[in-house]
Amino acid sequence: MTETSLPQPRATGFLRRLWKDHRIWLISALILIVLALADAAQARTTILFTLDALLRTAPFLLLSIGIAAWASATGADNLIARAFTGAPALMILLAALAGGLSPFCSCGVIPLIAALLAMGVPLSAVMAFWLASPVMDPSMFVLTTGVLGLEFAIAKTLAAVGLGLMGGCVVHLMGRGGALRDPLRAGIGNGGCGGARVRAPKPVVWRFWSEPERRAKFGREALNVTLFLLKWLTLAFILESLMLAFIPAETITGMLGGTGIGPILLGTLVGVPAYLNGYAALPLVGGLIGQGMAPGAGLAFLVAGGVTSLPAAIAVWALVKPRVFVLYIGLSLIGAFASGVLFQLWNFA
């Protein structure tokens, strides 16, 4: 080996470490660089859109990050985990109801989900909460009532709880065979192996700030979760901006006109990749329903898009193993389609 060849392995190793540790940031930067070279105006629009989206979701993210870090630092995660013990059916029911009433968006709930899974909380209860949470919340209920009517708002709420119940039950049945063991990716929490916290809980130290070690733990947990979410949501909002720029929302929702099962199925499938802000989607769907679109197709689109919006889906992919992600998408599709069909039957009964 010559002297000139010696730096090459070191350079290669550095690039590999750089890619491994910062690949999400590098992908985001590469997209923006290419976009700036091709269309500078759109690059500026994308950057502003991403910053605005991060600012809009910041209150929910900060609240959920703070709760996760506080629970870890105080040891209150032991109490939370113990609250999810008992009869599986009751856990799933309560988790679905809590998800349907919680104010968290699909992205803001991610750190809480990671913390619950790391504590050893059963995936069935976590999935019930996870699926129900992004579909409906108190402010969404009020706005949906104003735009689409009380009947539609109630149907969307029932769809959220029903989706959570269905998902929780399916995961519980699959988990009996051990198919969904250790759902978290390596390096996220403890891979879901925190069941010992439930079986042998430690005392809770509410005044965690009085102990330097616990203060440091709070800071580390908050920082890790913040950086994890920030890099993935930045990429997600960049992609969302490009999708909205090159695939207008009116074009997507315009495909859902008509009646019958076909539009409901199409609404379900289109709702998964086509992210529309839940609030912005309401007037668009309302206008199409006024022009003759099947109400069931509108509900299926809103449910599927709410659960599997692009930022949420990317965050879920980063958090859990592929088999759990595929199950998450499959349950969302089936639940959204079933909700649309049932709502359609109700309207024509």
N, C-alpha and C positions, 0 to 999 in steps of 0.2 A: 504494500500500500504506500503510495507516494504522499508527500507532505501536503500537496495541493488537494488531495482527496479527503484529508482528515476533516476539514470544516463541513463537508457535505452532510455526513450523518448528523452532526450537531444541528445544522440548519433544518434538516428534514424533521428531526425530533422536535425542534422548536415550533415549526409550522404545524406539526401534528398536535402538540399540546395546545397551541393557540386555537386550532380548529375545534378540538375536543372541549375546551373550556369556554370558548366564546363563539361557537358556531352560529347561534341564534342572532347575536348582535351583528356578526359578519354578514349573514344572509340579509338582514334588514338593511345594513349599510350598502350592500351590493345592489339591492333592488333600487334604493334611492339614487345611487350613482348612475345606474343604467337609465333610470327614469329621467334624471336631470339632463343626461346627454341626449335623450330622445325627445323629451317634452318638458322643458324647464318650468312652464306654467303649471303643468299637472304635478310636477315634483313639489313645487311650493304648496299647491293645494293639498297634496297628500300629507306633507309635513304638518301643516296647520290642522288638518282633519285629525291626525294621530294625536297631536298635543291636546286638542279640544276634547277628544274622546277619553284620553287619560285623565284629564281634569274633571270631566263629568262623572267618571266612575270612581274618582279618588275618594270621596266620602265613604262609599260602601267598602272599598278596598282597605282604607285605613281602619275602619271600624272592625272588619273581620280579621285583619292582620293583628290589630291590638288585642282582640279577644283571644286569638290563637296564642300569641306570645304571653299574654297574662295567664292563660290557663296552664301553659307549660312552666312558667316561672313560679307560680304559686303552688302547683301541684293540684289545682282544681280540675285538671283533666281527668284525675281519678274519679271525682264525683260525676263528671259528665259521662264518663265511660260506664260507671255503675248505673246511671239513669237509663242506659240502653241495655240493661240486662233484664231477664224475665222472659215472659211468653213472646215468641217471635211475632205472632199475629198482632199483639198489642203494640210492640215496638214499631212495627211497620205502619200501623194505623196512625199512631201518634206522630211519627216522622213525616208521613204524607200530609197530615193536617198542618203540622208546623211549617212544612215547606210551602204549602199553598197560602199560608197567611204571613210568611216572613217577608220583610222588605228588601231582602238581598237579591241582586241581579245574578245572572248565571256566572259572571266572572267574580263578583264579590264573594260568592259563597265558596270559591275554590279553596282558600286557605283553611276554612273551617272543615271542609270535607277531608283535606289532607290530615288535619289534626285528629279528627274523629277516627279515621282509618288507622293512623299511627297509634292511637290509644287501644286499639283492639276492638273497637265498636264493630258489630257485625255489618258486613257489606250490604246485606238486605235492607237494614234500616237506613243506612247511609244513602243507598241508591234511591230509596223511597223519597227521602228529603231532597236529594240532588235533582231528581226528575221533576218534582212538583214545584220547587222553589222558583225557577225562572219564568214559569208560565203566568203566574198571577201573584200580585201583592196588593196591599190596600190602595195605593195610588193608582195602580193599573186598573183595579176594579172600578174606581170612580170614573176614570177617563173612558174606559170601555163602555160603561153605562151611558155616558154622555154622547159618545160617538155612534155606538152600535145598538144601544138599548139595554135595558135591564136583563132581558131574557138571554141575550148573547153573553153578558158579563157573568151571569149565573152559570151558563153552560161552560164558559171558559174556566171558571173556578172549579166546577165539578170535574172538568177534564184534567185540571192540574192534580187534584187529589186522586182521581181515578188512575191517572198515569203513574203516580207515586205508588199507589197500592199494587197495581199490576206489576210494576218493576220490582218492588220489594218482594212480592210473593214468588216471582220467577227466579230471582236471585237466591232466595231462601231455598227453593227446591233444588236448584242447581248446586248450591253450596253444600248440600248434604253429602254429595259424592266427592267433595274436595276439589271440584273443578275450578273454583275461584279463590283458592288459597293464596295469600300474600298478593293482594291486588296492586299495591303501589310499586312503582319503578324503583330500582336500586338507587339509594341515595336520597329518596324522598321519605321523610319521617323515618320509620324503621321497617318499612315494607309491610306494615300491617301486622306485625308480630308482637303487638303490645298487650296481648291478652293478660299478661301477668299483672298489669295495673288493675284489672278488674278483679282478679282472683285475690290479690294481696295488696290492696290500696295503701298508700302511705299518707300520713297526716298532711293536711293542707295548711300552708303558711300564707295567710292572706296578706300580711304586711311584708311582701317579698322584697321591697326596697330597702328593708333594714339589714339584709344580708348581701354582701358584695357578690357572692357567687350567684345568687338568684337574680340580682340586677343584671349581671353580665349575661346570664342565660336569657333573660328577657330581651336584651339588646341583640344578642346573636340570632335568636329565633325571629325577631321582627325584621332584622336586616336580611336574613336568608330568604324569608318568604317574600319580602318586598322585591328583592333582586330577581327572584324566580318569576314572580308575576310580571314584573316590569318588562323583562326581555321578551316573554312570550306574548304579552298583550300588545307590545309595540309592533311586533311582527304581524299579529292578527289585525290590528287596526290599519296598518299599511295595506295589507291585502284587501281589507274591507273597502278602503277608499278606492282602490283600483277597480274592485268589482262594481261599486256604485258608479264609477266614472264611465266604465266601458259596457256595463250591463245595467241600464237604467231600471229603477224599481218599477216604473210603469210598464216596461216591457215584460218583466217577470210576472207581475200580477195580472197583466192583460192576457196571459195564457190560461188563466183559470176561469174564464167565462163558461157559461153553460150549466146544465144540470145533470144529475145522475152520479153514478159511481166514478166515472172517468175523471171529472174535474177534482173530486175528492182525492183520488189517488195521485193525480198530477200535483195538486196543492201540497200533499204530503212530501212528495219527492222533491219538488222545487223548493219547499220551505227549508230543507236541510242545508243545502249549500248556499242558498241565497239569503244572506243575512240582511234583515231590515230591523232597525231599532224598533222595539216593541211598541213604543208610543207613536213613532212615525208611520208604522204600518197600519195603524187603526183607520185613519181617514182614507187611505188608499183602498183598503179592503171594504170599507163602508161605501165608497163610491162605486166599486165594482158590484157589490151586492145590490145597490140601487139600480144598476144597469142590467141586472138579471143573473149575476153570478150566484151559484148555489151557496147558501149559508154554511153548509157542511164543508165545502171546499175552503171557504174563508177561515173557518175555525181550525181545520186541519193545517192550513198554511201557517196560522199564527202559533199553534201549539208546536208544530215541528220546527219552525224557525226560532221560536223562543228557547227551546231546549237545546237545539244544536246550532245556534248561531256561530258564525265563524270564530269570534274570539273565544267563546266558551269551548267549542270543539277542540281548538288548538291547545287551550289550557288543560283540558281533560286528557288529551293525547300525551302531553308532557308529564302528567301526574300519574297515570295508571298504566298498567301493562296492556299490550295490544288486545288481548282477549277480552278484557274488561271494557276497553274502548269500543270494540265491535259490538259487544252486548249493549252498551249504552246507546249507540246509534240505532241498533235494531229495535230496542224497546221504545225509543223515541218515535221511530217510523210506525211501528205497530200501534202504539198508543194514540198518536196523532190521527192516523187513518180511522181507527175505531171511534175516536171522539167525533170526527167529522161525519161518519156514517150514522152514528146514534143521533147526532144533532139534526141531521137531514131527515131521518125517520120521524123525529119529534115534530119537525116543522110541517111534514106532510101527513101527519097522523090525523 
